[in-house]
Amino acid sequence: MMSRESFIIQAGQGGVRLDKALAIRFPFVSREKWQARIKAGFVTVNDKEALPSRKLQPGDLIVAIMPDEIIQEQPLPELIPITVLYEDEWFAIVEKDAGIVVHPSFGHETGTLVNALLSRFSDRLSEAGGAYRPGIVHRLDKGTSGILIVTLDDQAHDRISRSFRERNVERYYDAIVYGVPDSDRAMIDLPIGRAKVERMRMEIRADGKPSQTFFEVVATDGEYTHVKCRLITGRTHQIRVHLAYIGHPVVGDLLYGGRRSGSDAHGYQLLHASRISFDHPITKKRIDVNSPLPARFEPFLEKFRANSAQDCGS
């Protein structure tokens, strides 16, 4: 059975030929075979057929129908430190650092969370997610840190995946945003779809998928605000897109926050998956795991504490 794979050309990857980009991302298929598949219409760029020599640009969306006889080889284990917050025979809950890509992709063939998981859990990872995504049920953006579930059993993988689809997994995030929201608590209910021009971006679109994010204010100093968000749906870049749309982008988010974000964050975006809660796929026991905010949040948290102290003393 043929499978459909898609990926977006990232910044710094432009200028590469389409056939070469595919051969790099999927090294188990030769460049010559990719040339034949491109000519046969099995590959599109931005939803249109293209030539093998097409020079790709950042934001281009590549969709490829994989040959049905191909068996993907697993990435290699790498000794990358990883924090395990929970573990049993069915799954584990781990922390992903900001700057780490979840699984191998074009331009990120090594040094991913999957490489670390293969070292930490060896051959225990579930295979339901595919050879390049062993154990992976859901993902976080490269610049986002925090909690991820990793499955160690195919049955657990299937059941947890179903829980995500049925919205029975509660996911909470902490973010530092610009400005002060008009409401202390609110639901952002706006549909999200891929941008037509800048394909690596998502945007609010009338024809997008239904998307809901609940947020509440934790603290503010008038310039920045600490908010907690709960994902009701789980669209690509959802929290970042929703908060930016209401005028309060995540600090450090260069894609949706503009140039100012990079200088204020001094690193990766200030978005952290801080809590996850769901019923155990086998025992049905409630699992509730928290992850503390990383060090990059601390300068802003200090500002909020200082502002709170001033308010109490006035």
C-alpha positions as CSV (number, residue, x, y, z in Angstrom):
1,M,0.0,0.0,0.0
2,M,1.3,3.4,-0.9
3,S,1.7,6.1,1.8
4,R,1.5,9.8,1.5
5,E,4.3,11.9,3.0
6,S,4.4,15.7,3.1
7,F,6.9,18.3,4.4
8,I,7.7,22.0,4.1
9,I,11.0,23.5,3.0
10,Q,12.4,25.5,5.9
11,A,14.4,28.7,6.0
12,G,17.9,28.1,4.8
13,Q,16.9,25.1,2.7
14,G,16.0,27.0,-0.5
15,G,17.7,26.5,-3.8
16,V,17.7,22.7,-3.7
17,R,16.3,20.7,-6.6
18,L,13.1,18.8,-6.0
19,D,14.6,15.4,-6.8
20,K,17.6,16.0,-4.6
21,A,15.4,17.2,-1.7
22,L,13.4,14.1,-1.9
23,A,16.4,11.9,-2.1
24,I,17.9,13.6,1.0
25,R,14.7,13.3,3.0
26,F,14.0,9.7,2.0
27,P,17.5,8.2,1.4
28,F,16.0,4.7,1.0
29,V,14.7,5.9,-2.5
30,S,17.3,6.7,-5.1
31,R,17.4,10.1,-6.8
32,E,16.8,8.4,-10.1
33,K,13.7,6.7,-8.8
34,W,12.4,10.1,-7.5
35,Q,12.9,11.6,-10.9
36,A,10.7,9.0,-12.4
37,R,8.1,9.3,-9.8
38,I,8.0,13.1,-10.1
39,K,7.6,12.8,-13.9
40,A,4.8,10.3,-13.3
41,G,2.9,12.8,-11.2
42,F,3.5,11.2,-7.8
43,V,4.9,14.4,-6.3
44,T,3.4,17.9,-6.1
45,V,4.9,21.3,-5.0
46,N,2.2,23.6,-3.5
47,D,-0.5,21.3,-4.9
48,K,0.9,21.4,-8.4
49,E,3.0,19.0,-10.4
50,A,6.6,20.0,-11.0
51,L,9.8,19.0,-12.8
52,P,12.6,17.2,-11.0
53,S,14.8,20.2,-11.6
54,R,12.4,22.6,-9.8
55,K,14.4,24.8,-7.4
56,L,12.6,24.8,-4.1
57,Q,12.0,27.9,-1.9
58,P,11.3,28.2,1.9
59,G,7.6,27.6,2.5
60,D,7.1,25.2,-0.4
61,L,4.8,22.3,0.5
62,I,6.0,19.0,-0.9
63,V,3.6,16.0,-1.1
64,A,4.9,12.7,-2.3
65,I,3.3,9.3,-2.7
66,M,5.8,6.8,-1.5
67,P,6.6,3.6,-3.5
68,D,4.7,0.7,-2.0
69,E,7.7,-1.6,-2.0
70,I,9.8,0.7,0.2
71,I,10.5,-0.3,3.8
72,Q,11.9,2.7,5.8
73,E,14.9,2.0,8.0
74,Q,14.9,3.3,11.5
75,P,17.0,6.3,12.5
76,L,20.1,5.4,14.6
77,P,20.2,5.8,18.4
78,E,22.1,8.8,19.7
79,L,23.2,9.5,23.2
80,I,21.2,12.7,23.7
81,P,20.1,13.5,27.3
82,I,16.4,13.1,27.9
83,T,14.2,13.6,31.0
84,V,11.6,10.9,31.7
85,L,8.7,12.1,33.8
86,Y,6.7,8.9,33.8
87,E,7.3,5.4,32.6
88,D,5.5,2.0,32.6
89,E,5.4,-1.0,30.3
90,W,3.0,0.7,27.9
91,F,4.2,4.3,27.5
92,A,6.4,7.0,28.8
93,I,6.1,10.8,29.3
94,V,9.2,12.7,28.4
95,E,10.3,16.4,28.2
96,K,11.5,17.8,24.9
97,D,13.9,20.7,25.0
98,A,13.4,23.8,22.9
99,G,15.4,23.5,19.7
100,I,15.0,19.8,19.4
101,V,13.0,18.4,16.4
102,V,10.7,15.5,17.3
103,H,11.5,13.1,14.4
104,P,13.9,13.0,11.4
105,S,12.9,15.3,8.5
106,F,14.5,17.1,5.6
107,G,17.4,19.1,7.1
108,H,17.1,17.3,10.5
109,E,18.2,13.7,9.8
110,T,20.0,13.4,13.1
111,G,19.9,14.9,16.6
112,T,16.1,14.5,17.0
113,L,14.0,13.4,19.9
114,V,13.5,10.0,18.1
115,N,17.3,9.5,18.0
116,A,17.4,10.1,21.8
117,L,14.4,7.8,22.4
118,L,16.0,5.0,20.4
119,S,19.0,5.2,22.7
120,R,16.9,5.5,25.9
121,F,14.3,2.9,25.2
122,S,16.1,0.7,22.6
123,D,13.7,-1.6,20.8
124,R,10.8,-1.0,23.2
125,L,9.3,1.8,21.1
126,S,6.0,1.1,19.4
127,E,6.1,0.6,15.6
128,A,2.6,1.9,14.9
129,G,3.8,5.4,14.0
130,G,6.2,4.1,11.3
131,A,9.9,3.5,11.0
132,Y,10.8,7.2,11.1
133,R,8.5,8.0,14.0
134,P,8.8,5.1,16.5
135,G,6.8,5.7,19.6
136,I,5.6,9.2,18.4
137,V,1.9,9.9,19.0
138,H,1.9,13.7,18.9
139,R,4.4,16.5,18.3
140,L,5.7,19.8,19.5
141,D,7.2,22.6,17.3
142,K,11.0,22.8,17.3
143,G,11.0,26.0,19.3
144,T,8.4,24.7,21.9
145,S,9.5,22.7,24.9
146,G,7.7,20.4,27.3
147,I,5.7,17.2,27.6
148,L,5.3,14.5,25.0
149,I,3.8,11.0,25.3
150,V,6.0,8.2,23.9
151,T,4.3,4.8,23.3
152,L,6.1,1.5,24.1
153,D,3.3,-0.8,23.0
154,D,1.3,-0.8,19.7
155,Q,-2.0,-1.3,21.5
156,A,-1.3,1.7,23.8
157,H,-0.3,3.7,20.7
158,D,-3.6,3.0,19.0
159,R,-5.7,3.8,22.2
160,I,-3.8,7.0,23.0
161,S,-4.1,8.1,19.4
162,R,-7.8,7.6,19.6
163,S,-7.9,9.6,22.8
164,F,-6.3,12.5,21.0
165,R,-8.7,12.2,18.1
166,E,-11.7,12.1,20.5
167,R,-10.2,15.1,22.5
168,N,-9.9,13.1,25.7
169,V,-6.4,14.2,26.4
170,E,-6.1,17.5,28.3
171,R,-3.0,19.5,27.2
172,Y,-1.9,22.7,29.0
173,Y,0.7,25.2,27.9
174,D,2.4,28.2,29.5
175,A,3.3,31.2,27.4
176,I,4.7,34.7,27.7
177,V,3.0,37.0,25.3
178,Y,3.2,40.7,24.4
179,G,0.8,43.1,25.9
180,V,-2.2,42.4,28.1
181,P,-5.3,40.5,26.8
182,D,-8.6,42.3,27.1
183,S,-10.1,39.4,29.1
184,D,-8.5,37.5,32.0
185,R,-10.1,34.3,30.7
186,A,-11.4,33.6,27.2
187,M,-12.0,31.0,24.5
188,I,-10.4,31.7,21.1
189,D,-12.7,29.9,18.6
190,L,-11.3,30.6,15.2
191,P,-10.7,28.2,12.2
192,I,-7.1,27.6,11.1
193,G,-5.7,26.6,7.7
194,R,-2.4,26.8,5.9
195,A,-1.5,30.2,4.4
196,K,-1.8,30.3,0.6
197,V,1.2,32.5,0.1
198,E,3.7,31.7,2.9
199,R,3.1,27.9,3.0
200,M,5.2,27.4,6.2
201,R,2.7,29.6,8.1
202,M,-0.8,28.8,9.3
203,E,-3.5,31.5,9.5
204,I,-7.1,32.2,10.5
205,R,-9.2,31.2,7.5
206,A,-13.0,30.9,7.0
207,D,-12.4,27.6,5.3
208,G,-9.9,26.4,7.9
209,K,-10.4,23.6,10.4
210,P,-12.3,24.4,13.6
211,S,-9.8,25.4,16.3
212,Q,-10.4,26.3,20.0
213,T,-7.9,27.5,22.6
214,F,-8.8,28.5,26.1
215,F,-6.5,30.9,27.9
216,E,-6.3,32.6,31.3
217,V,-4.0,35.3,32.6
218,V,-1.6,34.3,35.3
219,A,0.4,37.5,35.8
220,T,1.4,40.7,33.9
221,D,3.6,43.8,34.2
222,G,1.7,45.7,31.6
223,E,4.2,45.0,28.9
224,Y,4.2,41.2,29.0
225,T,1.7,38.7,30.2
226,H,2.0,35.1,31.5
227,V,-0.9,33.1,30.2
228,K,-1.9,29.4,30.6
229,C,-3.6,27.8,27.6
230,R,-5.6,24.6,27.2
231,L,-5.9,23.1,23.8
232,I,-9.4,22.0,22.9
233,T,-8.3,21.0,19.4
234,G,-4.7,20.4,18.3
235,R,-4.0,22.1,14.9
236,T,-0.6,22.9,13.7
237,H,0.8,26.1,15.4
238,Q,-2.6,26.5,17.0
239,I,-1.7,28.5,20.2
240,R,0.8,30.6,18.3
241,V,-1.6,31.5,15.6
242,H,-4.5,32.2,17.9
243,L,-2.6,34.4,20.3
244,A,-1.0,36.3,17.5
245,Y,-4.4,36.9,15.9
246,I,-5.8,38.5,19.0
247,G,-2.8,40.8,19.1
248,H,-0.7,39.0,21.7
249,P,2.0,36.9,20.0
250,V,4.2,34.6,21.9
251,V,7.5,36.2,22.8
252,G,10.3,34.7,20.7
253,D,8.0,33.5,18.0
254,L,9.7,34.8,14.9
255,L,7.2,33.2,12.5
256,Y,4.1,34.9,14.0
257,G,5.5,37.6,16.3
258,G,7.6,39.7,14.0
259,R,11.3,40.8,14.3
260,R,10.9,42.2,17.8
261,S,10.3,38.7,19.2
262,G,13.8,37.4,18.6
263,S,15.5,40.2,20.5
264,D,13.1,39.9,23.5
265,A,13.3,36.2,24.0
266,H,17.1,35.7,23.8
267,G,16.5,32.1,22.5
268,Y,13.5,30.0,21.6
269,Q,9.9,31.0,21.8
270,L,8.4,31.2,25.3
271,L,5.9,28.4,24.9
272,H,6.0,25.3,27.1
273,A,3.8,22.2,27.2
274,S,3.6,22.1,31.0
275,R,0.9,19.6,31.8
276,I,-0.9,16.6,30.3
277,S,-3.8,14.6,31.8
278,F,-5.6,11.6,30.4
279,D,-6.9,8.1,31.3
280,H,-4.3,5.3,31.1
281,P,-5.0,3.4,27.9
282,I,-4.8,0.0,29.7
283,T,-5.5,0.4,33.4
284,K,-7.9,3.4,33.0
285,K,-6.1,5.1,36.0
286,R,-6.0,8.9,35.6
287,I,-2.5,10.1,34.6
288,D,-1.6,13.7,35.4
289,V,1.9,14.9,34.8
290,N,3.5,18.4,35.1
291,S,6.7,19.9,33.7
292,P,8.2,22.9,35.4
293,L,8.9,26.0,33.3
294,P,12.4,26.1,31.8
295,A,15.1,28.6,32.6
296,R,14.4,30.8,29.6
297,F,11.1,31.9,31.3
298,E,12.7,33.1,34.5
299,P,13.7,36.7,33.5
300,F,10.0,37.4,32.7
301,L,8.7,35.6,35.8
302,E,11.0,37.8,37.9
303,K,9.5,40.9,36.3
304,F,6.0,39.6,37.2
305,R,7.1,38.9,40.8
306,A,8.6,42.4,41.1
307,N,5.5,44.0,39.7
308,S,3.3,42.0,42.1
309,A,5.5,43.1,45.0
310,Q,5.1,46.7,44.0
311,D,1.4,46.4,43.8
312,C,1.2,44.9,47.3
313,G,3.3,47.6,48.7
314,S,1.4,50.5,47.2
